[in-house]
Amino acid sequence: MREIRKRDATVRALVRGKDRPAPAPGGVELVEGDLRDPISIEKALDGIDKLCLLKAVVPDKLTRDRIAYGLANKRKMRQIMYHSVFKVDDFKDVSHCASKFAIESALREFDSAFHDQPPNYFFQNNGSLKEPLTEAGIYPMPVGLRGLSVVDIRDIAESAAIALTSDGRLGKTYNRNGPNVLGGPGIAEIWSGILVAESDDIEIVTKLPGHKPGGYAGFAQKTAQSWQGALRNAA
């Protein structure tokens, strides 16, 4: 929302309740609704010509997205941005990915005014690992040896905002990957060096922001500093 507001666009955000703890940026209108309730979504979409369906992991993801997509398509939205999953067609046996694949297929089949931004694994998924990393010295995420092009959600937000507020993006897919392919041992090595080497850079073409995506090592460094700052404040 902040990235879109930087570009002087009007933003309406759907929330389950306006008393949720995270405040909205200035200029963002909050509307209450539930993606399982078509009537509330109809009201939320009133007067809106672009829709951004964000990535989320919930048991009834397919139902929620189909309701939102169906109503947006019915209203002939100028633009529908969908956040699928990177290489989603390779993981159709995974329930979360299967629902993403179904919506992505519908968008393409019915020639909607859409574009897709499939993100890879988020840096910020590791922001909750303070206890295993600092107390047990373990990186517990099953990333594997092959590795992932982990990505910063701030880079995803920036490219999404650019795509939503500029022309020429319809029908296109922008894969959101980071600059490094990192496996479990490589990520553990980064945390080890910060808390007590990073893999070779793999340059990727950044079509929207025009700059190299943020690296995982920088994210880990800032996160560790915030943990240490919290400890000092508590003392």
Secondary structure as the mmCIF struct_conf table of DSSP 4:
data_model
#
loop_
_struct_conf.conf_type_id
_struct_conf.id
_struct_conf.beg_label_comp_id
_struct_conf.beg_label_asym_id
_struct_conf.beg_label_seq_id
_struct_conf.end_label_comp_id
_struct_conf.end_label_asym_id
_struct_conf.end_label_seq_id
HELX_RH_AL_P HELX_RH_AL_P1 ARG A 2 LYS A 6
TURN_TY1_P TURN_TY1_P1 ARG A 7 ASP A 8
STRN STRN1 VAL A 11 VAL A 15
BEND BEND1 ARG A 16 ARG A 16
TURN_TY1_P TURN_TY1_P2 LYS A 18 ASP A 19
BEND BEND2 PRO A 21 ALA A 22
HELX_LH_PP_P HELX_LH_PP_P1 PRO A 23 PRO A 25
TURN_TY1_P TURN_TY1_P3 GLY A 26 GLY A 27
STRN STRN2 VAL A 28 GLU A 32
TURN_TY1_P TURN_TY1_P4 LEU A 35 ARG A 36
HELX_RH_AL_P HELX_RH_AL_P2 PRO A 38 LEU A 45
TURN_TY1_P TURN_TY1_P5 ASP A 46 GLY A 47
STRN STRN3 LYS A 50 LEU A 53
TURN_TY1_P TURN_TY1_P6 PRO A 59 ASP A 60
HELX_RH_AL_P HELX_RH_AL_P3 LYS A 61 LYS A 74
TURN_TY1_P TURN_TY1_P7 ARG A 75 LYS A 76
BEND BEND3 ARG A 78 ARG A 78
STRN STRN4 GLN A 79 TYR A 82
TURN_TY1_P TURN_TY1_P8 PHE A 86 LYS A 87
HELX_RH_3T_P HELX_RH_3T_P1 VAL A 88 ASP A 90
TURN_TY1_P TURN_TY1_P9 LYS A 92 ASP A 93
BEND BEND4 VAL A 94 VAL A 94
HELX_RH_AL_P HELX_RH_AL_P4 SER A 95 GLU A 109
TURN_TY1_P TURN_TY1_P10 PHE A 110 ASP A 111
BEND BEND5 ALA A 113 ALA A 113
STRN STRN5 PHE A 114 ASP A 116
STRN STRN6 PRO A 119 PRO A 119
STRN STRN7 PHE A 122 PHE A 122
HELX_RH_3T_P HELX_RH_3T_P2 PHE A 123 SER A 128
HELX_RH_AL_P HELX_RH_AL_P5 LYS A 130 GLU A 131
HELX_RH_PI_P HELX_RH_PI_P1 PRO A 132 ALA A 136
BEND BEND6 LEU A 145 ARG A 146
STRN STRN8 LEU A 148 LEU A 148
STRN STRN9 VAL A 151 VAL A 151
HELX_RH_AL_P HELX_RH_AL_P6 ILE A 153 LEU A 164
TURN_TY1_P TURN_TY1_P11 THR A 165 THR A 165
BEND BEND7 SER A 166 GLY A 168
TURN_TY1_P TURN_TY1_P12 LEU A 170 GLY A 171
STRN STRN10 THR A 173 THR A 173
STRN STRN11 ARG A 176 ARG A 176
BEND BEND8 PRO A 179 PRO A 179
STRN STRN12 ASN A 180 ASN A 180
STRN STRN13 LEU A 182 LEU A 182
HELX_RH_AL_P HELX_RH_AL_P7 GLY A 184 LEU A 195
HELX_LH_PP_P HELX_LH_PP_P2 GLU A 198 ASP A 200
STRN STRN14 ASP A 201 ASP A 201
BEND BEND9 LYS A 207 HIS A 211
HELX_LH_PP_P HELX_LH_PP_P3 LYS A 212 GLY A 215
HELX_RH_AL_P HELX_RH_AL_P8 TYR A 216 ALA A 234
#
